[in-house]
Amino acid sequence: MVPWVNGLLLASRALSPAQPGLSNTTVANVRARLIESAKASWELGVAAEAHTEFSWPALSVFEPSAFPPPKHLNVSLNASDVLEIAVKTVSKKPATSLPLIAAQGSAADPASIGVAVLLANWTSPDPSSTAFSDAASGQLEHLLHHVPRSPQGAISHRQDEVQLWADFVYMVPPFIAYYGALQGGNGGRALLQFAYNQVRLYRDALRDSSGLWRHITLGKWQDDTHWGTGNAWAAAGMLRVLQALNHSSDARLFVEHQANLTQWIHEIETASWSYQKRDGGLFNVIDSPKSFSDTSSTALLASVTYRMATFTNDTTLIPAADKALAFIKDNINEKGWLEGTVDPYTFHTQNAKGSYSPEGQAFVLLLHAAHTAWIKSLTK
């Protein structure tokens, strides 16, 4: 942890008893439903990240052991579920495709699998194989040189026009930052800076004075609402970039960047939880009581809140995260499905009864992993 974090002791850890986490049975069921349901590019990307944080935390950017990861995995640290996503993605990728998944309307979503592919390359038992390194470098090449940008330099979320989505911040900057932290040297530092710059440009384009982010700007159509999942994607993506910077060998060169990211994440957290319902949930449009309660955004933002409290020692928002965790527990059915999720394809309608959200499943695992890390930190 870099020295400036010690100055953020804004609240005592002497809190009321910690909110109990999810049961092992519930988590196992949630994970099983995630594995069977994740199909779309971004669903696979967030699934890979959720598996990493939940099952293999030593490999996640939240641990000092992230960079570099071990060259050889073993039985107790095999990341099999993460690597399976990487292997299947690369094996299906056409040789002529630079993106990890070809023919996507989104320029950003395939990159969400990039961290898993980089991990597969780093830990590959066959050092002569270049399949994973070629796939990862191709994805990076595509983002840097084949996707349109805004006049300010923000890479478009969409391939066919310049359009900026809050979701992008989870899909692309964490991949580029992870790539840079692994690469090291001048090239790696340049990528770390580039990842940060993309976050800054997106914040400049989407943030409102309230601290909340609009969902989509530019392009043929916009969504100016403060969509809950969009804000959660943005906060969680910034958090992963922050942790990549913090645990990279060049952390000392990015102290100001880390302070800014911490502030920007806190803006979204603080603004979002100010609208929290009595039952612990957030509205699908965070500042619109006319919209429905959404479990997906509530779970992801709660995960960010536990992670940030662990990182900064600022416990101010832990009561909100605890209420959110209780709300999520109440909305997981006996089969492990998270109910009450927004339809991620429409943004503004709730999934019908019997329909579920793969990304929502991943968000529950991320929440569980973050809560576990938070509880562990209390004993240090």
C-alpha positions in Angstrom: 0.0 0.0 0.0 1.4 3.4 -1.0 2.1 5.9 1.8 -0.7 8.4 0.9 -3.3 5.8 1.9 -2.3 6.1 5.5 -3.7 9.7 5.4 -7.2 8.4 4.6 -8.0 7.1 8.1 -11.3 8.9 8.1 -13.3 6.6 10.2 -12.6 4.0 12.9 -12.9 0.3 12.2 -14.7 0.0 15.5 -18.0 -0.8 13.9 -21.0 -2.8 14.9 -20.7 -6.5 14.3 -20.0 -7.4 10.7 -22.8 -8.4 8.4 -22.6 -12.2 7.9 -21.7 -13.2 4.4 -23.3 -15.7 2.1 -23.3 -19.4 3.0 -21.0 -21.8 1.3 -24.0 -23.6 -0.3 -25.4 -20.3 -1.6 -22.1 -19.3 -3.1 -21.6 -22.7 -4.7 -25.0 -22.5 -6.3 -24.5 -18.9 -7.5 -21.2 -20.0 -9.1 -22.8 -23.0 -10.8 -25.5 -20.8 -12.3 -22.9 -18.3 -13.5 -20.9 -21.0 -15.3 -23.9 -22.4 -17.0 -25.3 -19.0 -18.1 -22.4 -16.8 -19.1 -22.2 -16.7 -22.9 -21.8 -13.1 -24.2 -18.3 -11.6 -24.4 -18.7 -9.3 -21.4 -20.4 -12.0 -19.4 -17.4 -14.2 -19.9 -15.1 -11.4 -19.0 -16.8 -10.5 -15.8 -17.2 -14.3 -15.0 -13.4 -14.7 -15.4 -12.8 -11.8 -13.0 -15.3 -13.1 -10.5 -13.7 -16.6 -10.6 -10.3 -15.0 -10.0 -11.4 -12.9 -7.1 -13.5 -15.6 -5.5 -11.5 -18.7 -6.0 -7.9 -17.5 -6.7 -7.6 -14.2 -4.8 -3.7 -14.4 -4.9 -3.9 -13.9 -8.6 -6.2 -10.9 -8.5 -5.1 -7.3 -8.7 -6.2 -6.8 -5.1 -3.2 -8.7 -3.8 0.5 -7.8 -3.9 1.2 -11.2 -5.4 -0.6 -10.2 -8.6 2.5 -8.9 -10.3 4.1 -11.0 -11.5 1.8 -14.0 -11.1 3.6 -17.4 -10.7 5.0 -18.8 -13.9 3.7 -22.2 -13.0 0.3 -22.9 -11.4 -0.2 -25.9 -9.1 -3.1 -28.0 -7.8 -3.9 -25.6 -5.0 -3.6 -22.5 -7.3 -4.7 -23.7 -10.7 -7.2 -21.1 -11.8 -8.8 -23.8 -13.9 -12.2 -22.0 -14.4 -10.4 -18.8 -15.4 -8.1 -20.5 -17.8 -10.9 -22.5 -19.3 -12.6 -19.2 -20.4 -9.3 -18.0 -21.9 -8.6 -21.3 -23.7 -12.1 -21.5 -25.2 -12.0 -17.9 -26.3 -8.7 -18.1 -28.0 -9.4 -21.5 -29.7 -12.6 -20.1 -31.2 -11.1 -16.8 -32.4 -10.6 -16.6 -36.2 -7.0 -16.2 -37.2 -7.9 -13.0 -39.0 -9.6 -11.4 -36.0 -7.7 -8.9 -33.8 -10.5 -8.8 -31.1 -10.7 -11.8 -28.9 -14.2 -12.4 -30.1 -14.9 -11.4 -33.7 -17.8 -9.5 -35.2 -19.0 -7.8 -32.1 -20.9 -4.5 -32.2 -19.0 -3.5 -29.1 -15.3 -2.7 -29.5 -14.9 -2.9 -25.7 -16.6 -6.0 -24.5 -14.2 -8.6 -26.0 -11.3 -6.9 -24.1 -13.0 -7.9 -20.8 -11.6 -11.4 -21.4 -8.1 -10.0 -21.9 -6.9 -10.4 -18.3 -7.7 -14.1 -18.4 -5.9 -14.5 -21.7 -2.8 -12.6 -20.3 -2.9 -14.9 -17.2 -3.1 -18.0 -19.5 -0.1 -16.7 -21.4 2.0 -16.0 -18.4 1.3 -19.4 -16.8 1.3 -21.5 -19.9 3.2 -24.8 -19.5 4.3 -24.6 -23.1 6.7 -21.6 -23.4 7.0 -22.2 -27.2 3.3 -21.5 -27.8 2.4 -17.9 -28.8 -1.4 -18.5 -29.0 -2.3 -16.5 -25.9 0.3 -13.8 -26.3 -0.7 -13.3 -30.0 -4.4 -13.1 -29.0 -3.7 -10.6 -26.2 -1.5 -8.4 -28.3 -4.0 -8.5 -31.1 -6.7 -7.3 -28.8 -4.5 -4.5 -27.6 -3.6 -3.6 -31.2 -7.2 -3.4 -32.1 -8.1 -1.0 -29.2 -5.1 1.2 -29.8 -5.2 1.5 -33.6 -8.5 0.2 -35.1 -11.3 1.7 -32.9 -12.6 5.2 -33.4 -12.0 7.8 -30.8 -13.7 11.0 -29.5 -12.0 14.3 -30.4 -10.5 14.2 -26.9 -9.0 10.7 -27.4 -11.5 8.4 -25.6 -11.7 5.0 -27.3 -15.2 4.3 -28.5 -17.2 1.6 -26.8 -18.8 0.9 -30.1 -17.0 -0.3 -33.3 -19.1 1.5 -35.9 -19.2 5.0 -34.4 -17.9 7.0 -31.6 -20.1 6.4 -28.6 -19.0 6.3 -24.9 -20.6 4.0 -22.4 -19.9 3.9 -18.7 -19.6 0.1 -19.1 -16.4 0.6 -21.1 -14.4 1.5 -17.9 -14.8 -2.1 -16.7 -14.1 -3.7 -20.0 -11.0 -1.9 -21.4 -8.9 0.1 -18.9 -8.4 -2.9 -16.5 -7.1 -5.0 -19.4 -4.7 -2.3 -20.6 -3.5 -1.7 -17.0 -3.0 -5.4 -16.4 -1.1 -5.7 -19.6 1.1 -2.8 -18.6 1.8 -4.1 -15.1 2.9 -7.4 -16.5 5.0 -5.9 -19.3 6.9 -3.5 -17.1 9.6 -1.1 -18.3 8.9 2.0 -20.4 6.3 0.2 -22.5 4.4 -1.1 -19.4 4.5 2.3 -17.8 3.0 3.9 -21.0 0.2 1.4 -20.9 -0.6 2.1 -17.2 -0.7 5.8 -18.0 -2.9 5.1 -21.1 -5.4 3.1 -19.0 -5.6 5.9 -16.5 -6.1 8.5 -19.3 -9.0 6.5 -20.7 -10.7 6.5 -17.3 -10.1 10.2 -17.0 -11.5 10.9 -20.5 -14.6 8.8 -19.8 -15.2 10.5 -16.5 -14.9 13.9 -18.2 -17.5 12.9 -20.8 -20.0 11.1 -18.5 -19.8 12.5 -15.0 -22.5 15.0 -13.8 -22.1 17.5 -11.0 -23.9 15.1 -8.6 -20.9 12.7 -9.0 -23.1 10.1 -10.8 -22.3 9.1 -14.4 -24.6 9.2 -17.3 -24.8 5.9 -19.1 -24.2 6.7 -22.8 -23.1 9.8 -24.7 -22.3 10.7 -28.3 -23.3 8.5 -31.2 -26.7 8.2 -32.9 -28.5 7.9 -29.5 -27.8 8.6 -25.9 -28.9 7.4 -22.5 -28.6 10.4 -20.1 -29.9 8.5 -17.1 -27.7 7.6 -14.1 -28.1 3.9 -14.8 -27.2 1.9 -11.7 -25.2 -0.8 -13.5 -23.4 1.7 -15.6 -22.2 3.6 -12.5 -21.3 0.3 -10.8 -19.3 -0.8 -13.9 -17.5 2.5 -13.9 -16.6 2.3 -10.2 -15.5 -1.3 -10.4 -13.4 -0.7 -13.5 -11.7 2.3 -11.9 -11.1 0.1 -8.8 -9.3 -2.5 -10.8 -7.1 0.1 -12.5 -6.3 1.6 -9.1 -5.2 -1.8 -7.8 -3.1 -2.6 -10.9 -1.3 0.7 -10.4 -0.9 0.1 -6.7 0.5 -3.4 -7.0 2.7 -2.7 -10.1 6.4 -2.3 -9.7 6.0 1.3 -10.7 3.4 2.2 -8.1 5.6 5.1 -6.8 5.3 6.8 -10.2 1.5 6.8 -10.1 0.8 8.1 -6.6 -1.3 11.1 -7.9 -3.1 8.8 -10.3 -4.1 6.5 -7.4 -5.3 9.4 -5.3 -7.5 10.7 -8.2 -8.9 7.3 -8.9 -9.7 6.8 -5.2 -11.6 10.2 -5.2 -13.4 9.4 -8.4 -14.6 6.0 -7.1 -15.7 7.6 -3.8 -17.8 10.1 -5.8 -19.9 7.4 -7.3 -20.1 5.4 -4.0 -21.2 8.4 -2.0 -23.7 9.7 -4.5 -25.2 6.2 -5.1 -25.7 5.2 -1.5 -27.3 8.5 -0.7 -30.3 7.1 -2.7 -30.3 3.7 -1.0 -33.7 2.3 -0.1 -34.6 1.2 3.4 -34.4 -2.4 2.3 -30.7 -1.9 1.2 -31.3 -1.9 -2.6 -30.6 0.7 -5.2 -32.9 2.0 -7.9 -32.1 0.9 -11.5 -31.8 4.6 -12.3 -30.0 5.5 -9.1 -31.6 8.9 -8.5 -35.1 8.0 -9.8 -37.5 6.5 -7.2 -39.9 5.8 -10.1 -37.6 3.1 -11.4 -37.5 -0.4 -9.9 -35.0 -1.8 -7.4 -32.1 -3.5 -9.1 -30.1 -6.3 -7.4 -27.3 -6.3 -10.1 -26.1 -2.8 -9.5 -26.6 -3.1 -5.8 -24.4 -6.1 -5.6 -21.6 -4.7 -7.8 -21.5 -1.3 -6.0 -21.5 -3.1 -2.6 -18.5 -5.1 -3.7 -16.7 -1.9 -4.7 -17.5 -0.4 -1.3 -16.1 -3.3 0.7 -12.9 -3.3 -1.5 -12.5 0.5 -1.0 -12.9 0.3 2.7 -10.3 -2.5 2.8 -7.9 -0.4 0.8 -8.3 3.0 2.4 -9.5 2.1 5.9 -12.4 4.5 5.5 -15.4 2.7 6.9 -17.9 5.5 6.4 -19.9 3.6 3.7 -19.7 0.1 5.3 -23.2 0.4 6.8 -24.6 0.9 3.3 -22.7 -2.0 2.0 -23.9 -4.2 4.8 -27.5 -3.3 4.1 -26.9 -4.0 0.4 -25.4 -7.4 1.2 -28.5 -8.3 3.3 -30.7 -7.2 0.5 -28.8 -9.4 -2.0 -29.0 -12.4 0.3 -32.7 -12.0 0.5 -32.9 -12.0 -3.3 -31.0 -15.2 -4.1 -33.3 -18.2 -4.6 -32.7 -21.8 -3.6 -31.1 -22.6 -6.9 -28.6 -19.8 -6.6 -30.1 -17.4 -9.1 -30.1 -13.7 -8.2 -33.6 -12.4 -8.7 -34.7 -8.8 -9.3 -32.0 -8.0 -11.9 -32.2 -5.5 -14.6 -32.3 -6.9 -18.2 -28.8 -5.9 -19.4 -30.0 -5.7 -23.0 -32.7 -3.1 -22.4 -31.2 -1.3 -19.4 -34.5 0.0 -18.2 -36.7 -3.1 -17.7 -36.5 -5.8 -15.1 -35.9 -9.4 -16.0 -39.2 -11.3 -16.2 -39.8 -13.9 -13.5 -37.8 -17.0 -14.4 -35.2 -15.0 -16.4 -31.9 -14.2 -14.9 -28.7 -12.1 -15.5 -25.4 -13.8 -15.9 -23.6 -10.6 -15.1 -25.7 -10.4 -11.9 -24.4 -13.9 -10.9 -20.9 -12.6 -11.4 -21.6 -9.5 -9.3 -22.7 -11.7 -6.4 -19.4 -13.6 -6.5 -17.5 -10.3 -6.6 -19.5 -9.1 -3.6 -18.8 -12.3 -1.7 -15.1 -12.0 -2.5 -14.9 -8.4 -1.5 -16.8 -9.0 1.8 -14.5 -11.9 2.6 -11.5 -9.7 2.1 -13.0 -7.0 4.2 -13.7 -9.3 7.1 -10.2 -10.7 6.8 -8.8 -7.2 7.0 -10.5 -6.6 10.4 -8.3 -9.2 12.0 -5.1 -7.7 10.8 
